[in-house]
Amino acid sequence: MNNEKHYIVIKLGGTSQTKVGYDNLIKELSNYNKSKIIIVVSAIKGVTNSLIDLFDNKNQLKLEEIIIKNYNLCDNLNINRSIVDECMHIYTIGTSIQDKINLISLGETLTATILTYYLKINSYKTEYVNSYDFIYSNLNNDNIFNKGNFEV
């Protein structure tokens, strides 16, 4: 008998960051009960553009917009908004390219955290893994769209 686990990767785009999208994901997960599932998320639709505007133009109204979108997702999922607040420690506006990369990734950090919590309250054994912990570039980040060789 082969005990080898199969891996399934599911990607949720920005328009899937909704209660309907998450509930559809939960229905889909039942099809893969013998596989190890990796879920990759995007930020809520429009959040990445707002984060870029926040960094480039120091537009503080964009920060409020981002927080409200994520609060609304929490409200729709009946989960405490405090998980959004806990992620906001990442929020800083620096001036370097790395600062910009870190800020722009906040959208994905928020949705990954929210989805992880939602899956847990729906009885799924899940673990949040930050991509910073296992993806590295061999090159310096010369620009926001680093074309370096990445290692996992």
Secondary structure as GFF3:
##gff-version 3
##sequence-region A 1 152
A	DSSP	beta_strand	6	12	.	.	.	ID=ss1
A	DSSP	three_ten_helix	14	16	.	.	.	ID=ss2
A	DSSP	alpha_helix	19	29	.	.	.	ID=ss3
A	DSSP	three_ten_helix	30	32	.	.	.	ID=ss4
A	DSSP	beta_strand	35	41	.	.	.	ID=ss5
A	DSSP	alpha_helix	47	57	.	.	.	ID=ss6
A	DSSP	alpha_helix	60	77	.	.	.	ID=ss7
A	DSSP	alpha_helix	82	87	.	.	.	ID=ss8
A	DSSP	three_ten_helix	88	90	.	.	.	ID=ss9
A	DSSP	alpha_helix	97	104	.	.	.	ID=ss10
A	DSSP	alpha_helix	106	121	.	.	.	ID=ss11
A	DSSP	three_ten_helix	131	133	.	.	.	ID=ss12
A	DSSP	beta_strand	136	137	.	.	.	ID=ss13
A	DSSP	beta_strand	150	151	.	.	.	ID=ss14
###
